[in-house]
Amino acid sequence: KNMKVSSAKSMDELCAPLVRKVEDKMLWVPPSTDVTPEIACEGVDKLKERFPEHVAVAEARMKDAGAQEAIKKQLLDKAKAMKGQLETVVRESVTTWGKSLVEDLGTKIRTKTLEILGPDSAEAPREALAKTLGDAASLSSRGIETKLLQKLEEAIGSWAKEAAKEKAKDAKASEL
């Protein structure tokens, strides 16, 4: 059912559910055991019956894995919330900066062209020049906003990885 040849998914993606299922089963098999096809095909209940001495170890491992998953989920939730709030900050800051840039640049261009060309020069071409540069500055500020939002996403991803490492290090330190 999962392994359609015409699928655009890679073999890793197609096999991931099967791999996950086998990994879950292998928690119940002691590491020193040679895994045979018969063992790999048995259900979890049969594996518990076959290796009763390993059940406590496997349950402790599953409990630990569940705690780690809860920590990861908590970090992901924090990262999503932080991303939403920081995106707003970046957008507002860049929008404010972009408006002031366009206004300031327009004023300075108009003043300088009037100074260079003199009051006798036609106003329409000077205004067109100022408008063209103002539009370019506005477009550039939107490009900067887009790039900053991309960098924000990267930075939050890096934060999440580092925070996960710190939590794991703290968890190991508390075990000792």
C-alpha positions in Angstrom: 0.0 0.0 0.0 2.8 2.4 0.9 5.3 1.3 -1.8 3.8 2.6 -5.1 6.4 2.8 -7.8 5.0 6.0 -9.3 5.2 7.8 -6.0 7.3 11.0 -6.0 8.6 10.1 -2.5 12.1 8.8 -1.9 12.6 5.2 -0.7 13.5 6.6 2.8 10.2 8.4 3.0 8.3 5.3 1.7 10.1 3.0 4.2 9.9 5.3 7.2 6.6 3.9 8.6 8.0 0.3 8.3 11.3 1.3 9.9 9.5 3.1 12.8 7.4 0.0 13.4 10.5 -2.3 13.5 12.3 0.1 15.8 9.4 0.1 18.2 9.4 -3.7 18.2 13.1 -3.9 18.7 12.8 -2.0 22.0 11.5 -5.2 23.4 14.5 -7.3 22.2 17.7 -7.4 24.3 20.6 -5.7 22.4 22.8 -8.9 22.6 20.2 -11.0 20.8 20.6 -11.9 17.1 17.5 -10.8 15.4 16.0 -13.4 13.1 13.2 -12.9 10.7 10.9 -14.8 13.1 11.7 -12.3 15.9 11.3 -9.4 13.6 7.9 -10.6 12.5 6.6 -11.2 16.0 4.2 -8.8 17.7 5.1 -6.8 20.8 3.2 -9.2 23.1 5.0 -12.2 21.8 8.3 -10.4 22.2 7.4 -9.6 25.8 6.7 -13.3 26.4 10.0 -14.3 24.7 12.1 -11.8 26.6 10.4 -11.3 30.0 13.7 -10.2 31.7 14.0 -7.3 29.2 10.5 -5.9 29.7 11.4 -3.6 32.6 14.4 -2.2 30.6 12.3 -1.6 27.6 9.5 0.1 29.5 12.1 2.4 31.2 13.5 3.2 27.8 10.0 4.0 26.4 9.3 6.2 29.4 12.5 8.1 28.8 11.8 8.4 25.1 8.3 9.8 26.0 9.8 12.4 28.3 12.3 13.4 25.6 9.4 13.7 23.1 7.5 15.9 25.5 10.5 18.2 25.9 10.9 18.4 22.1 7.2 19.2 21.7 7.5 21.9 24.4 10.5 23.4 22.6 8.7 23.4 19.2 5.6 25.1 20.7 7.9 27.8 22.2 9.7 28.2 18.9 6.4 28.6 17.0 5.1 31.2 19.5 8.4 33.0 19.5 8.5 33.0 15.7 5.1 34.6 15.4 5.8 37.3 17.9 9.3 38.1 16.5 8.0 38.2 12.9 5.6 41.0 14.0 8.5 42.9 15.6 10.7 42.5 12.5 7.8 43.6 10.1 6.9 46.6 12.2 10.5 47.7 12.6 11.4 47.3 8.9 8.1 49.0 7.8 8.8 52.0 10.1 12.4 52.2 8.9 11.4 51.8 5.3 8.9 54.7 5.5 11.4 57.0 7.2 14.1 56.0 4.6 11.8 56.8 1.7 10.7 60.1 3.2 14.2 61.2 4.2 15.7 60.2 0.9 13.0 61.9 -1.1 13.4 65.1 0.8 17.2 65.1 0.5 17.1 64.2 -3.3 14.6 67.0 -3.9 16.7 69.5 -2.0 20.0 68.5 -3.6 18.6 68.5 -7.2 17.1 71.9 -6.6 20.5 73.1 -5.3 22.4 71.6 -8.2 20.0 72.5 -11.0 18.7 75.8 -9.6 15.2 77.1 -9.2 14.9 77.7 -13.0 14.9 74.0 -13.8 11.6 72.2 -14.5 10.1 70.7 -11.4 8.4 67.6 -13.0 11.7 65.9 -14.0 13.2 66.6 -10.6 10.1 65.1 -8.9 10.2 62.1 -11.2 13.9 61.5 -10.2 13.0 61.7 -6.5 10.0 59.4 -7.0 12.1 56.8 -8.9 14.7 56.7 -6.1 12.0 56.6 -3.5 10.3 53.7 -5.2 13.6 51.8 -5.4 14.3 52.5 -1.7 10.8 51.2 -0.8 11.3 48.0 -2.8 14.7 47.5 -1.2 13.3 47.8 2.3 10.7 45.1 1.4 13.5 42.9 0.2 15.4 43.4 3.4 12.2 42.5 5.4 11.9 39.3 3.4 15.5 38.4 4.0 15.3 39.2 7.7 12.2 37.0 8.1 14.1 34.1 6.4 17.1 34.7 8.8 14.7 34.8 11.7 13.4 31.4 10.9 17.0 30.0 10.6 17.9 31.7 13.9 14.8 30.2 15.7 15.8 26.7 14.3 19.3 27.2 15.7 17.9 28.3 19.0 15.7 25.2 19.2 18.6 22.9 18.5 20.8 24.6 21.1 18.0 24.6 23.7 17.4 20.9 23.1 21.1 20.2 23.6 21.1 22.2 26.9 18.0 20.4 28.1 19.5 17.0 27.3 22.8 18.0 29.1 20.8 19.2 32.1 18.8 15.9 32.1 22.0 13.9 32.1 23.5 16.0 34.8 20.4 15.5 37.0 20.6 11.7 36.5 24.1 11.6 37.9 
